[in-house]
Amino acid sequence: MTAGDAPVLVARADGVMTITLNQPRRKNAVTPQGWLGLRDAFSSVRLGQDRVVVVTGAGENFCAGADLSAGSGENHSLVSMAVVNEACLALHAIPVPTLARIDGVAVGAGMNLALACDFVIASGRARFCEIFIKRGLSVDFGGSWLLPRLVGLHKAKELVLLGDFLSAQQAQELGIVGRVVPAGELDAAVSEVVARLAASPPIAASLSKQMLNDSFDMSLRQALDGESRSQTINFTLEDAREARDAFLEKREPVFRGR
């Protein structure tokens, strides 16, 4: 297998890490090797090296979920699911902003892969579905945790237990897609947000992301204590001084992550 034939491709440029699901003939359905590739790619993200992570699919689709035709090989299903879970946890633990670029279908684990990212930008032809129930399966890749937090418990049950498709516009109305644009404008819309994220102060952004992720498990007092600790860190950094100087000098700041 050449690098270009790998189920997951990773590229880095100017602080942007792009992770591409690379099975376009199968709508980027993820094989067992693909889950390993995703887990390893997510785990390789480093604050200081990477500013933002983009997750996308090759061709005209994001991800059709797990490739059920591939089976689980010689592994027991619990072992195979452990790798899927490790990939989900690695994505959640990424210390920098993550963005899902959605074209075509995002179904099953592919939908939850998208929802596990911090930003979701979709083309107008994108479609979403928690398709598990129609395959005799229950929800995975964190959907049981993500969906109630994003859309509420009753709506999450509707999406999972009925397994209906959502248009990009319907997904946006539910708040699980941030922006919907014509297919021809998708790359430009993604590039605009990625550029803004890459230019932001990386340590401050990472601290804010972590606090927001932890907020559902905290009291207000615990959250305030976390904010105090984070601000104390920020006040020691050159980036905070750069922001102040840029404001006084009426220019855009240049953040270096130190």
C-alpha positions in Angstrom: 0.0 0.0 0.0 1.4 3.4 -1.0 1.0 6.4 1.2 -1.7 7.7 -1.2 -3.7 4.5 -0.8 -3.8 4.7 3.0 -7.3 4.8 4.5 -6.4 8.0 6.4 -4.2 10.7 5.0 -2.5 13.4 7.2 -1.0 16.6 5.9 0.4 19.6 7.8 1.0 23.1 6.5 1.3 26.5 8.3 -0.1 25.1 11.6 -3.1 23.4 9.9 -3.3 19.7 10.2 -5.7 18.1 7.6 -6.9 14.5 8.2 -8.6 13.0 5.2 -10.7 9.8 5.1 -9.4 8.2 2.0 -11.9 5.6 0.7 -13.9 7.7 -1.8 -15.2 4.7 -3.7 -16.9 3.5 -0.5 -18.0 7.0 0.5 -15.1 7.0 3.0 -16.6 4.2 5.1 -14.0 3.5 7.8 -12.3 0.1 7.9 -10.6 -1.4 11.0 -7.3 0.0 9.7 -9.0 3.3 9.2 -10.0 3.5 12.8 -6.4 2.8 13.8 -5.3 5.6 11.4 -7.8 8.1 12.8 -6.8 7.2 16.4 -3.1 7.7 15.6 -3.7 10.9 13.7 -5.7 12.4 16.4 -3.2 11.3 19.1 -0.4 13.0 17.1 -1.8 16.5 17.4 0.5 18.7 19.5 -0.1 22.1 21.0 2.7 24.3 19.8 3.1 22.4 16.5 -0.5 22.4 15.3 -3.0 25.4 15.5 -6.1 23.8 14.0 -7.2 20.3 12.8 -9.5 19.8 9.8 -11.3 16.5 9.3 -12.6 15.8 5.8 -13.3 13.1 3.3 -11.8 12.4 -0.1 -14.2 12.9 -3.1 -17.8 14.0 -2.7 -18.6 12.5 0.7 -17.5 12.9 4.3 -18.0 9.5 5.8 -20.6 6.6 5.5 -19.7 5.4 8.9 -18.0 2.1 9.6 -17.3 -0.2 6.7 -19.4 -3.2 7.8 -18.4 -5.2 4.8 -14.8 -5.2 6.1 -15.8 -7.2 9.3 -13.6 -7.1 12.3 -11.0 -9.5 11.1 -9.7 -11.9 13.7 -10.6 -9.6 16.6 -13.6 -10.0 18.9 -16.1 -7.2 18.4 -15.2 -5.8 21.8 -11.6 -5.5 20.7 -12.7 -3.8 17.5 -14.9 -1.4 19.3 -12.1 -0.5 21.7 -10.2 1.0 18.7 -13.3 3.0 17.7 -13.6 4.3 21.2 -9.9 5.2 21.4 -10.3 7.2 18.2 -13.3 9.1 19.6 -11.4 9.8 22.9 -8.3 10.9 21.0 -10.4 13.4 19.0 -12.1 14.7 22.1 -8.7 15.2 23.7 -7.2 17.2 20.9 -6.0 20.5 22.5 -6.5 22.7 19.5 -9.7 23.6 17.6 -11.1 21.0 15.3 -13.3 21.5 12.2 -15.3 19.0 10.2 -15.7 19.8 6.5 -18.8 18.0 5.4 -19.8 17.3 1.8 -22.2 14.5 0.8 -23.1 11.9 3.5 -22.1 11.9 7.1 -24.0 8.9 8.6 -23.6 6.6 11.5 -20.2 6.9 13.1 -19.4 9.4 10.3 -22.1 11.8 11.7 -20.8 11.4 15.2 -17.2 11.9 14.0 -18.4 15.3 12.6 -20.3 16.2 15.7 -17.3 15.4 17.9 -15.4 18.3 16.2 -15.6 21.9 17.5 -16.8 23.4 14.3 -19.0 21.8 11.5 -19.2 23.4 8.1 -21.4 21.7 5.5 -22.3 22.0 1.8 -25.9 22.4 0.9 -26.0 18.9 -0.5 -24.7 17.3 2.8 -26.9 14.8 4.5 -26.7 13.5 8.1 -28.2 10.3 9.7 -27.8 8.3 12.8 -28.4 5.2 10.6 -27.4 2.6 13.2 -31.0 1.4 14.0 -31.5 0.6 10.3 -28.5 -1.7 10.4 -29.6 -3.5 13.5 -27.0 -1.6 15.6 -27.0 0.8 18.5 -25.4 4.3 18.4 -21.6 4.5 18.7 -18.5 6.8 18.3 -19.8 8.9 21.2 -23.3 9.6 19.8 -25.0 8.6 23.1 -22.9 11.3 24.8 -22.7 14.0 22.1 -26.3 14.1 20.9 -28.1 14.8 24.2 -25.7 17.6 24.9 -26.1 19.2 21.4 -29.8 18.8 20.8 -31.4 17.7 24.1 -32.5 14.2 25.2 -35.8 13.9 23.4 -34.4 15.1 20.1 -31.4 12.8 20.5 -33.8 9.8 21.0 -35.7 10.8 17.9 -32.6 11.0 15.7 -31.2 7.7 17.0 -34.3 5.6 17.3 -35.9 6.6 14.0 -32.7 7.0 12.0 -34.2 9.6 9.6 -31.9 11.6 7.3 -31.4 15.3 7.9 -30.6 17.8 5.2 -27.8 20.2 5.9 -30.3 22.9 6.5 -32.2 20.8 9.1 -29.0 20.0 10.8 -28.1 23.6 11.0 -31.6 24.4 12.5 -30.8 21.8 15.2 -27.5 23.5 16.0 -25.3 20.6 15.0 -24.0 22.3 11.9 -22.6 25.8 12.3 -22.6 26.9 8.7 -24.2 25.7 5.4 -22.8 27.0 2.1 -23.2 26.0 -1.6 -20.9 23.1 -2.5 -18.8 25.3 -4.7 -18.1 27.6 -1.7 -17.3 24.9 0.8 -13.5 25.1 0.6 -13.5 28.9 0.8 -15.8 28.9 3.9 -13.6 26.3 5.6 -10.4 28.2 4.7 -11.9 31.4 6.2 -12.6 29.9 9.6 -9.4 27.8 9.6 -7.4 31.0 8.9 -9.0 32.8 11.9 -8.5 29.8 14.2 -4.9 29.4 13.1 -4.2 33.1 13.8 -5.7 33.0 17.3 -3.6 32.7 20.5 -3.1 28.9 20.7 -2.7 28.5 24.5 -5.6 30.8 25.3 -7.8 29.0 22.8 -6.7 25.6 24.1 -7.5 26.6 27.7 -10.9 27.9 26.7 -11.7 24.7 24.7 -10.8 22.5 27.7 -12.9 24.5 30.1 -16.0 24.4 27.8 -15.5 20.6 27.3 -15.4 20.1 31.1 -18.3 22.5 31.9 -21.1 19.9 32.0 -19.3 18.1 34.8 -18.5 21.2 36.9 -20.3 23.4 39.4 -20.2 27.2 38.8 -17.6 27.6 41.5 -15.4 24.9 39.9 -15.7 26.6 36.5 -14.8 30.0 38.0 -11.7 28.4 39.7 -10.7 27.0 36.3 -11.1 30.4 34.7 -8.9 32.0 37.3 -6.2 29.4 36.8 -6.4 29.8 33.0 -6.2 33.6 33.1 -3.3 33.4 35.5 -1.5 31.4 32.8 -2.5 33.8 30.1 -1.2 36.8 31.9 2.3 35.3 32.0 2.4 34.8 28.2 3.9 37.0 25.5 0.7 36.5 23.5 -1.3 38.6 26.1 1.3 41.4 25.9 1.2 41.2 22.1 -2.6 41.6 22.2 -2.4 44.6 24.4 0.4 46.2 22.3 -1.5 45.6 19.1 -4.6 47.2 20.5 -2.7 50.3 21.6 -0.9 50.4 18.2 -4.1 49.8 16.2 -2.8 46.8 14.4 -3.6 43.1 14.2 -1.8 41.0 16.8 0.6 38.2 15.8 0.3 35.3 18.3 3.2 32.9 18.6 2.0 30.6 21.3 4.4 31.7 24.0 
